C-alpha cells in the first residue's frame, strides 16, 4: 500500500532549493571589501601600537635590575649622578696648525760642472758646514792659474811704472825733464795699478768658483731624497737643485685662532716672564706629539677668515713633528683656581638657558639654572647655581621633571645598587676604598643609591 499522496509522481524527488548565482562583478566587489577591511584593521592596530609606545616611558640599561626585586613603572627612576667638586680648570684655546721648519733650503750649485761626488745618504742628519757634494774642480783650477799669471804680470808693470815715476820726479826737481813727462809717467803708473786690482778680482773670482765646487750644508738638519745623481752635469739655473734640507731641531708650528681671542692672548704674551705652553696633537686629536712654547703672534688678522696666526717652537728631540704635518694645537692660556666643576654631560639646555638636575637628600631632583665658565675636556666650570658636594644627574635627565623621585647611582655602580669592581662612593658623594671596602670618608663602604637599613639592637622583627 503506497503512502504517497494522491497524484504524486513517485519517480520525482523533493523539490531542490534554488541557489542564487553571483556575477563576476559582485565577486570582485566582495573581495575588495574584504581586503579593505583587513587593511583598515592593520592600520588601526599599527597606529594604536605606535601611540602606546610614544606614551610609554623609555627604559634604560637599568630596566629589570632594580633593587628590591626590580624597578617597576611606579618605582623611582634610575639615573646616573656625579658630585660637583671644587677644582682647578685650565683655559685652553684650540686651533689647527701646520708643522713649519725654521729653515727649508733647496741645496743648489752656484757653478756649472759635472757632479763627481755625493757625500750624503738620503734622510741623513747633517751639520752646518758638512760636505754634501763635489763638482769637478779642474776647469776652475786652470782658470785660477790664468788669473794669477795675469795678476803677476800686472804687478810687474805697475812696479816698473812706479820706479820710473820716482826717477822722473827726481829729474824734474833738477830741471832735467819737463813736468809734462812726470805727469804722463804718473798716469801710466796709475793705469797699471788699476790693472793690478782688476786681475786681483779675477783671482778672487776664480778662487770663489773653486770653493763653490765643494757644496756644503748651509744649516743643520735632515736631507731628503737625492734629486740629482753623481755624474750629471749641473747648472745654477736648475729648478730642482741637488737635495732639500730642512731644519727639524728645533721646529715650529704655525696655527690660527679666532680674532676674538686676540685680547686674551696679547695680555698673556705681554705679561712679565710670560711662557705660554702649547701642545701638539695628531690629526685625530688622540695622541700628544710634543710640548713647546708660544714664540710670537702675527701682526695682522686675515680678513677672509677672521683669524690670526701664531708660531710655537718645539725642541722636537724625538722628531715626533714632521715638516708640513697637520696637527691640532692646544694652548694653555690661563688657569681658573678653585672653581666648582661638573661633567659636561650634566649640562642641559632649555628656553631659560643652561640648567642641571640636582638630587637632594630625599633622592628628589630639582632643576637649577647655572652660569657656565670655561670648559676643559669632559669638565665644565659652573660659576653660579650649585655648590661643591651636591649631586648632579649626568645620565637619564631626559625623563626627569621637578620633584620626581629617583634612584641615584654613580658611574661605577652596577644597576640595582650592586657594586662593580673599583672605587665605590658613599651617600655623601665622597669616594670610598676599592671594591666597596670602607674608606677614610666612608664607614660602610656602600655605594650611593644602595639604601641599606640596619636593624636596631634588640629588634626581633
Residue pairs with C-beta under 8 A, 6 or more apart in sequence:
2 10
4 10
22 30
57 73
57 399
58 398
58 399
60 78
60 395
60 396
61 415
62 71
62 78
62 409
62 415
62 416
63 71
64 70
64 71
65 71
65 414
65 415
65 416
65 418
66 72
66 75
66 78
66 407
66 415
66 416
66 417
67 407
67 416
67 417
67 450
67 451
70 416
71 77
71 78
71 407
71 416
75 407
76 363
76 405
76 406
76 407
77 396
77 399
77 400
77 404
77 405
77 406
77 407
78 396
78 406
78 407
78 409
78 415
79 357
79 359
79 365
79 393
79 395
79 396
79 397
79 400
79 406
79 407
79 408
79 409
80 393
80 394
80 395
80 396
80 408
80 409
80 410
80 411
81 359
81 391
81 392
81 393
81 394
81 408
81 409
81 410
81 448
81 449
82 342
82 343
82 346
82 391
82 392
82 394
82 410
82 411
83 389
83 390
83 391
83 392
83 425
83 429
83 430
84 340
84 341
84 342
84 382
84 386
84 387
84 388
84 389
84 390
84 391
84 392
85 340
85 341
85 342
85 388
85 389
86 338
86 339
86 340
86 341
86 388
87 338
87 339
87 341
87 379
88 335
88 336
88 337
88 338
88 339
89 335
89 336
89 339
89 341
89 373
89 374
89 376
89 379
89 380
89 381
90 332
90 334
90 335
90 336
90 374
90 376
91 332
91 333
91 334
91 335
91 336
91 374
91 376
92 330
92 331
92 332
92 333
92 376
93 257
93 261
93 264
93 265
93 330
93 331
93 333
94 328
94 329
94 330
94 331
95 255
95 256
95 257
95 310
95 328
95 329
95 331
96 255
96 256
96 326
96 327
96 328
96 329
97 253
97 254
97 255
97 256
97 280
97 312
97 326
97 327
97 328
97 329
98 253
98 254
98 255
98 324
98 325
98 326
98 327
99 251
99 252
99 253
99 280
99 321
99 322
99 323
99 324
99 325
99 326
99 327
100 251
100 252
100 253
100 254
100 311
100 323
100 324
101 221
101 246
101 247
101 248
101 251
101 252
101 323
102 247
102 250
102 251
102 252
103 219
103 221
103 246
103 247
104 244
104 245
104 246
104 247
104 323
105 218
105 219
105 221
105 244
105 245
105 246
106 240
106 241
106 243
106 244
106 245
107 132
107 133
107 215
107 217
107 218
107 223
107 241
107 242
107 243
107 244
107 245
108 236
108 238
108 241
108 242
109 133
109 135
109 212
109 215
109 234
109 235
109 236
109 238
109 242
110 212
110 236
111 135
111 140
111 209
111 212
111 213
111 236
112 233
112 234
112 235
112 236
113 135
113 136
113 137
113 139
113 140
113 213
113 233
113 234
114 135
114 136
114 231
114 232
114 233
114 234
115 133
115 134
115 135
115 228
115 229
115 230
115 231
115 232
115 233
115 234
115 242
116 134
116 135
116 136
116 230
116 231
117 133
117 134
117 230
118 132
118 133
118 226
118 229
118 230
119 130
119 131
119 132
119 133
119 134
120 126
120 130
120 132
120 133
120 223
120 226
120 243
121 223
122 223
122 224
122 225
122 226
123 222
123 223
123 224
124 222
124 223
125 220
125 221
125 222
126 132
126 217
126 220
126 221
126 222
126 223
126 245
127 217
127 220
128 217
128 218
128 219
128 220
129 216
129 217
130 216
130 217
131 214
131 215
131 216
132 215
132 216
132 217
132 223
132 242
132 243
133 215
133 242
134 213
134 214
134 215
135 212
135 213
135 214
135 215
135 234
136 213
137 210
137 213
137 214
140 206
140 209
140 210
140 212
140 213
141 210
143 206
143 209
144 203
144 206
144 207
144 209
144 210
146 206
147 199
147 202
147 203
147 205
147 206
148 203
148 206
150 199
150 202
151 196
151 199
151 200
151 202
151 203
153 199
154 192
154 195
154 196
154 198
154 199
155 196
155 199
157 192
157 195
158 189
158 192
158 193
158 195
158 196
160 192
161 185
161 188
161 189
161 191
161 192
162 189
162 192
164 185
164 188
164 189
165 182
165 185
165 186
165 188
165 189
168 177
168 181
168 182
168 185
169 182
171 177
172 178
172 179
172 181
172 182
215 242
217 223
217 245
218 245
219 245
219 247
220 247
220 249
221 245
221 246
221 247
221 248
221 249
222 245
222 246
222 248
223 243
223 244
223 245
224 243
224 244
224 245
224 246
225 243
225 244
226 242
226 243
227 240
227 241
227 242
227 243
227 244
228 234
228 238
228 240
228 241
228 242
228 243
234 242
246 323
248 316
248 319
248 321
248 323
249 315
249 316
249 317
249 319
250 292
250 313
250 314
250 315
250 316
251 313
251 314
251 316
251 321
251 323
252 295
252 311
252 312
252 313
252 314
253 278
253 280
253 292
253 311
253 312
253 314
253 321
253 327
253 329
254 309
254 310
254 311
255 309
255 310
255 312
255 327
255 329
256 302
256 305
256 307
256 308
256 309
256 310
257 265
257 307
257 308
257 310
257 331
258 306
258 307
259 301
259 306
259 307
259 308
261 333
262 301
262 308
264 333
264 334
265 297
265 310
265 333
266 297
268 274
268 276
268 333
268 334
269 276
269 294
269 297
275 293
276 293
276 294
276 331
276 332
276 333
277 291
277 292
277 293
277 331
277 332
278 291
278 292
278 293
278 294
278 312
278 314
278 329
278 330
278 331
278 332
279 288
279 290
279 291
279 292
279 329
279 330
279 331
279 332
280 288
280 289
280 290
280 291
280 292
280 312
280 314
280 321
280 327
280 328
280 329
281 287
281 288
281 289
281 327
281 328
281 329
281 330
282 289
282 327
282 328
283 326
283 327
283 328
285 328
289 320
289 321
289 327
290 314
290 315
290 316
290 318
290 320
290 321
291 314
292 312
292 313
292 314
292 315
293 312
293 313
294 310
294 311
294 312
294 331
295 311
295 312
295 313
296 310
296 311
297 308
297 309
297 310
297 311
298 308
298 309
298 310
300 308
301 307
301 308
302 308
302 309
310 331
312 329
312 331
314 321
321 327
336 373
336 374
336 381
339 373
339 381
339 382
339 383
340 381
340 382
340 383
340 386
340 387
340 388
341 379
341 380
341 381
341 382
342 356
342 379
342 380
342 382
342 386
342 392
343 378
343 379
343 380
343 392
343 394
344 375
344 378
344 379
344 380
345 378
345 394
345 395
346 356
346 357
346 392
346 393
346 394
346 397
347 354
347 355
347 356
347 370
347 372
347 380
348 354
348 355
348 356
348 357
348 367
348 397
352 369
353 369
354 369
354 370
354 371
354 372
355 367
355 368
355 369
355 370
355 385
356 367
356 368
356 370
356 382
356 385
356 386
356 392
356 393
357 365
357 366
357 367
357 368
357 392
357 393
357 397
357 400
358 365
358 366
358 367
358 368
358 386
358 390
358 391
358 392
358 393
359 365
359 390
359 391
359 392
359 393
359 406
359 408
360 366
362 405
363 405
363 406
363 407
363 408
364 403
364 404
364 405
364 406
365 393
365 400
365 401
365 402
365 403
365 404
365 406
366 402
366 403
367 400
367 402
368 385
368 386
369 385
370 382
370 383
370 384
370 385
370 386
371 382
371 383
371 384
371 385
372 380
372 381
372 382
372 383
373 380
373 381
373 382
373 383
374 380
374 381
375 381
386 392
389 428
389 429
390 429
391 408
391 429
391 448
393 400
393 406
393 408
394 411
396 406
400 406
407 417
407 449
408 448
408 449
409 415
409 417
409 447
409 448
409 449
410 424
410 425
410 447
410 448
410 449
412 420
412 422
412 423
412 424
412 425
412 447
413 419
413 420
413 424
413 425
413 447
413 448
413 449
413 450
414 420
417 447
417 449
417 450
417 451
418 450
419 435
419 436
419 447
419 450
421 434
421 435
422 434
422 435
423 431
423 432
423 433
423 434
424 431
424 432
424 433
424 434
424 435
424 436
424 437
424 439
424 442
424 445
424 446
424 447
425 431
425 432
425 442
425 447
425 448
426 432
426 439
426 441
426 442
426 444
426 445
426 446
426 447
426 448
427 446
427 448
428 441
429 448
430 439
430 441
430 442
431 439
431 441
431 442
432 438
432 439
432 441
432 442
432 445
432 447
433 439
433 440
433 442
433 445
436 445
436 446
436 447
437 445
438 444
438 445
439 445
444 452
446 452
455 461
